Amino acid sequence: MRALRSFLGFNRKLSRAITPHHFHEANVFAAYHKIGAILLSHPDTKVVLDVGAGKRWHFPEHYKEWYSIKLVGLDIDGVEMKDNNLLDEKIECDAVEHIPVPPGTVDLVMVSSGIEHFSNNQSFLKNAFEVLRPGGYLIAQFPGRYAPFAVANRLLPRSVSKKVLAASMGETAEHLGFVTHYDRTNYSAFRKMVQAAGFRVIYQLPGYNSSSYFEFFVPFYLLSYLYDTTMNAVGLRDLAAYNLWVLRKPGEADFPEFKLYAWH
């Protein structure tokens, strides 16, 4: 077993070493942090709802003090938030069923790798829209329904998918093992739900780099990398491995930075 772990670890290191740096910088995770920082720094952002808050916030701790932010955490599993000391308030609930926050009192809703776990994203978007103030924003990044790993995750029995996940992601697998639904998380289906909920799309970024799931074996990684770069060149958004969305509840002026990127 030790030899197998060493072999997989070596393959992961080699896969990362041969990956161009821009491949990582261009992904939706980097964009989530960059655009999220802009949204957090806006003077009108005072109350932030982190949906699927879990064990930690995905931004620097000092942002709270710099920007005078009240950070509210929401998670279906209250135990996950137990040691998340940055949260000013912790709410245990299912965001699909109800978000127990007064309507129109949240400036920014943030969801990092959470949308894929919701059983009904139309219901979640409706609930998020309700708690946002007019002019408030929602930023979310999540896997696409038709990413190779998402398809495999749905087809394989859960016991098998967990073992595959443990082998492919190594020490980070525990954070990726929650139940996933991928409910309409492809571009065209999600856009319809966004419009039905009443949001305006400010920015949408597809991401095609999902090869990290195959870093455990270099030949698999190279095949996946070829697939990712091909999809990126073709640009089929419904087949994107990941998606970043920035949405706005109508009612106030946009941030000037986002006018250049509005997606019509």
C-alpha positions as CSV (number, residue, x, y, z in Angstrom):
1,M,0.0,0.0,0.0
2,R,2.9,2.4,0.8
3,A,4.4,1.7,-2.6
4,L,1.1,2.4,-4.3
5,R,0.7,5.7,-2.4
6,S,4.3,6.7,-3.4
7,F,3.5,5.8,-7.1
8,L,0.4,7.8,-7.2
9,G,2.1,10.7,-5.4
10,F,4.9,10.7,-7.9
11,N,2.4,10.8,-10.8
12,R,0.6,13.7,-9.3
13,K,3.8,15.7,-8.8
14,L,4.9,14.9,-12.4
15,S,1.5,15.8,-13.8
16,R,1.5,19.2,-12.1
17,A,5.1,19.8,-13.1
18,I,4.3,19.4,-16.8
19,T,1.2,21.6,-16.7
20,P,1.6,25.2,-18.1
21,H,1.1,27.8,-15.4
22,H,-1.5,29.7,-17.4
23,F,-3.6,26.5,-17.4
24,H,-4.2,27.0,-13.7
25,E,-4.5,30.8,-13.7
26,A,-7.2,30.7,-16.4
27,N,-9.5,28.4,-14.4
28,V,-12.7,29.4,-12.7
29,F,-11.3,29.0,-9.2
30,A,-8.8,31.8,-9.8
31,A,-11.5,34.0,-11.4
32,Y,-13.8,33.3,-8.4
33,H,-11.2,34.6,-6.0
34,K,-10.3,37.6,-8.1
35,I,-13.9,38.7,-8.9
36,G,-15.0,37.8,-5.4
37,A,-12.4,40.1,-3.9
38,I,-13.8,43.0,-6.0
39,L,-17.3,42.3,-4.9
40,L,-16.2,42.1,-1.2
41,S,-14.3,45.3,-1.4
42,H,-17.3,47.4,-2.7
43,P,-18.4,49.9,-0.1
44,D,-22.0,48.7,-0.4
45,T,-21.1,45.1,0.6
46,K,-21.7,44.8,4.3
47,V,-23.6,41.5,4.8
48,V,-22.2,38.4,3.0
49,L,-23.9,35.0,3.0
50,D,-21.5,32.1,2.4
51,V,-23.6,29.2,1.2
52,G,-22.1,25.8,1.9
53,A,-19.7,27.6,4.3
54,G,-18.2,24.4,5.7
55,K,-14.9,24.5,7.6
56,R,-13.4,27.7,6.2
57,W,-14.0,30.8,4.2
58,H,-12.2,30.9,0.9
59,F,-10.9,34.4,1.3
60,P,-8.2,36.1,3.5
61,E,-9.3,36.6,7.1
62,H,-8.3,40.2,7.1
63,Y,-10.9,41.0,4.4
64,K,-13.6,41.0,7.1
65,E,-11.9,43.8,9.1
66,W,-10.7,45.8,6.0
67,Y,-14.2,45.9,4.5
68,S,-16.3,45.8,7.7
69,I,-18.1,42.7,6.6
70,K,-20.6,40.6,8.5
71,L,-20.1,37.1,7.4
72,V,-23.0,34.7,7.7
73,G,-22.4,31.0,7.1
74,L,-25.1,28.6,5.8
75,D,-24.6,24.9,5.6
76,I,-26.9,21.8,5.6
77,D,-24.5,20.2,8.0
78,G,-24.0,22.4,11.1
79,V,-21.0,20.2,12.3
80,E,-19.1,21.3,9.2
81,M,-19.2,24.9,10.4
82,K,-18.4,24.2,14.0
83,D,-14.8,25.3,13.8
84,N,-15.3,28.0,11.2
85,N,-14.5,30.9,13.6
86,L,-14.7,33.6,11.0
87,L,-18.4,33.3,10.7
88,D,-20.4,35.9,12.7
89,E,-23.5,33.8,12.4
90,K,-24.0,30.1,11.6
91,I,-27.2,28.9,10.1
92,E,-27.9,25.2,9.6
93,C,-30.5,24.6,6.9
94,D,-31.1,23.3,3.4
95,A,-30.7,26.3,1.0
96,V,-33.0,24.5,-1.4
97,E,-35.9,24.4,1.0
98,H,-35.5,27.8,2.7
99,I,-32.9,30.4,3.6
100,P,-33.9,31.8,7.0
101,V,-32.6,35.3,6.5
102,P,-34.9,38.4,6.3
103,P,-35.7,39.2,2.7
104,G,-33.6,41.9,1.1
105,T,-30.9,42.0,3.8
106,V,-27.9,40.4,2.1
107,D,-25.5,42.3,-0.2
108,L,-23.6,39.4,-1.6
109,V,-24.2,35.6,-1.8
110,M,-21.2,33.4,-2.4
111,V,-21.1,29.7,-3.3
112,S,-17.8,28.0,-3.8
113,S,-18.2,24.4,-5.2
114,G,-21.7,24.0,-3.7
115,I,-24.2,24.3,-6.6
116,E,-23.5,20.8,-7.7
117,H,-24.7,19.4,-4.3
118,F,-28.1,21.1,-4.4
119,S,-31.0,18.9,-5.4
120,N,-33.0,21.7,-7.0
121,N,-31.1,24.7,-8.2
122,Q,-34.2,26.5,-9.4
123,S,-35.4,26.6,-5.8
124,F,-32.0,27.7,-4.5
125,L,-31.8,30.6,-7.0
126,K,-35.3,31.7,-6.0
127,N,-34.4,31.6,-2.3
128,A,-31.1,33.5,-2.9
129,F,-32.9,36.1,-5.0
130,E,-35.3,36.7,-2.2
131,V,-32.7,37.4,0.5
132,L,-30.6,39.7,-1.7
133,R,-31.2,43.4,-1.6
134,P,-32.0,45.1,-4.9
135,G,-28.6,45.5,-6.6
136,G,-27.1,42.7,-4.6
137,Y,-24.8,40.1,-6.2
138,L,-24.4,36.3,-6.3
139,I,-21.1,34.7,-7.3
140,A,-20.8,31.0,-7.7
141,Q,-18.4,28.5,-9.2
142,F,-19.3,24.8,-9.7
143,P,-18.7,21.8,-12.0
144,G,-20.6,21.4,-15.2
145,R,-23.1,18.5,-15.5
146,Y,-21.3,17.0,-18.5
147,A,-17.7,17.2,-17.3
148,P,-16.1,13.7,-17.6
149,F,-15.7,13.4,-13.8
150,A,-19.3,14.5,-13.2
151,V,-20.6,11.9,-15.7
152,A,-18.5,9.2,-14.1
153,N,-19.6,10.3,-10.6
154,R,-23.3,9.9,-11.6
155,L,-22.8,6.5,-13.4
156,L,-20.6,4.8,-10.8
157,P,-22.1,3.4,-7.6
158,R,-21.3,5.7,-4.7
159,S,-19.0,3.2,-3.0
160,V,-16.9,2.9,-6.1
161,S,-16.9,6.6,-6.9
162,K,-15.5,7.3,-3.4
163,K,-12.6,4.9,-3.9
164,V,-11.8,6.4,-7.3
165,L,-12.0,9.9,-5.8
166,A,-9.6,8.8,-3.0
167,A,-7.1,7.5,-5.6
168,S,-7.3,10.4,-7.9
169,M,-7.4,13.3,-5.5
170,G,-5.3,11.9,-2.7
171,E,-5.3,14.0,0.5
172,T,-8.0,16.4,-0.8
173,A,-10.6,13.7,-1.5
174,E,-12.3,14.1,1.9
175,H,-13.5,17.6,0.8
176,L,-15.0,16.3,-2.4
177,G,-16.9,13.3,-1.1
178,F,-20.3,14.8,-0.5
179,V,-23.4,13.8,-2.4
180,T,-23.7,15.5,-5.8
181,H,-26.7,16.0,-8.0
182,Y,-25.4,18.2,-10.8
183,D,-28.9,19.5,-11.2
184,R,-28.9,21.5,-14.5
185,T,-25.4,22.7,-13.9
186,N,-24.6,22.9,-17.7
187,Y,-24.6,26.4,-19.2
188,S,-27.9,26.4,-21.2
189,A,-30.0,24.8,-18.4
190,F,-28.5,27.0,-15.6
191,R,-29.0,30.2,-17.7
192,K,-32.7,29.4,-18.0
193,M,-33.0,29.0,-14.3
194,V,-31.1,32.2,-13.7
195,Q,-33.5,34.1,-15.9
196,A,-36.6,32.5,-14.4
197,A,-35.4,33.5,-10.9
198,G,-35.2,37.2,-12.0
199,F,-31.4,37.6,-12.0
200,R,-29.4,39.5,-14.6
201,V,-26.3,37.8,-15.8
202,I,-23.3,40.1,-15.3
203,Y,-20.5,37.6,-16.2
204,Q,-20.2,34.0,-17.1
205,L,-16.9,32.1,-17.5
206,P,-16.7,28.4,-18.7
207,G,-13.7,26.4,-17.5
208,Y,-12.3,23.4,-19.3
209,N,-9.4,22.3,-17.2
210,S,-10.6,19.3,-15.2
211,S,-7.5,17.2,-15.6
212,S,-6.5,17.3,-12.0
213,Y,-8.8,14.4,-11.4
214,F,-6.5,12.2,-13.4
215,E,-3.1,13.4,-12.0
216,F,-2.7,10.1,-10.2
217,F,-1.6,8.4,-13.5
218,V,0.3,10.5,-16.0
219,P,-1.0,8.7,-19.2
220,F,-4.6,9.3,-18.1
221,Y,-3.7,12.9,-17.2
222,L,-2.2,13.5,-20.7
223,L,-5.3,12.1,-22.4
224,S,-7.5,14.3,-20.1
225,Y,-5.3,17.3,-20.8
226,L,-5.7,16.8,-24.6
227,Y,-9.5,16.5,-24.1
228,D,-9.6,19.7,-22.0
229,T,-7.5,21.7,-24.5
230,T,-9.7,20.5,-27.4
231,M,-12.9,21.5,-25.5
232,N,-11.4,24.9,-24.7
233,A,-10.5,25.5,-28.4
234,V,-14.0,24.4,-29.5
235,G,-15.7,26.5,-26.8
236,L,-18.8,24.4,-26.2
237,R,-20.1,26.0,-23.0
238,D,-22.5,23.1,-22.2
239,L,-19.5,20.8,-22.1
240,A,-17.4,23.0,-19.8
241,A,-16.0,21.2,-16.8
242,Y,-16.6,24.2,-14.6
243,N,-18.7,27.4,-14.6
244,L,-18.3,30.7,-12.9
245,W,-21.4,32.9,-12.8
246,V,-21.8,36.5,-11.4
247,L,-25.5,37.4,-11.1
248,R,-27.2,40.6,-10.0
249,K,-30.6,41.3,-8.5
250,P,-32.0,44.3,-10.5
251,G,-32.5,47.5,-8.7
252,E,-29.3,49.6,-8.5
253,A,-26.4,50.5,-10.8
254,D,-23.8,47.9,-11.7
255,F,-20.2,48.1,-10.5
256,P,-18.4,50.0,-13.3
257,E,-15.9,47.2,-13.7
258,F,-18.5,44.7,-14.7
259,K,-20.1,46.8,-17.5
260,L,-17.3,45.7,-19.8
261,Y,-18.0,42.1,-19.3
262,A,-21.8,41.9,-19.2
263,W,-23.1,38.9,-21.1
264,H,-26.2,39.4,-23.2
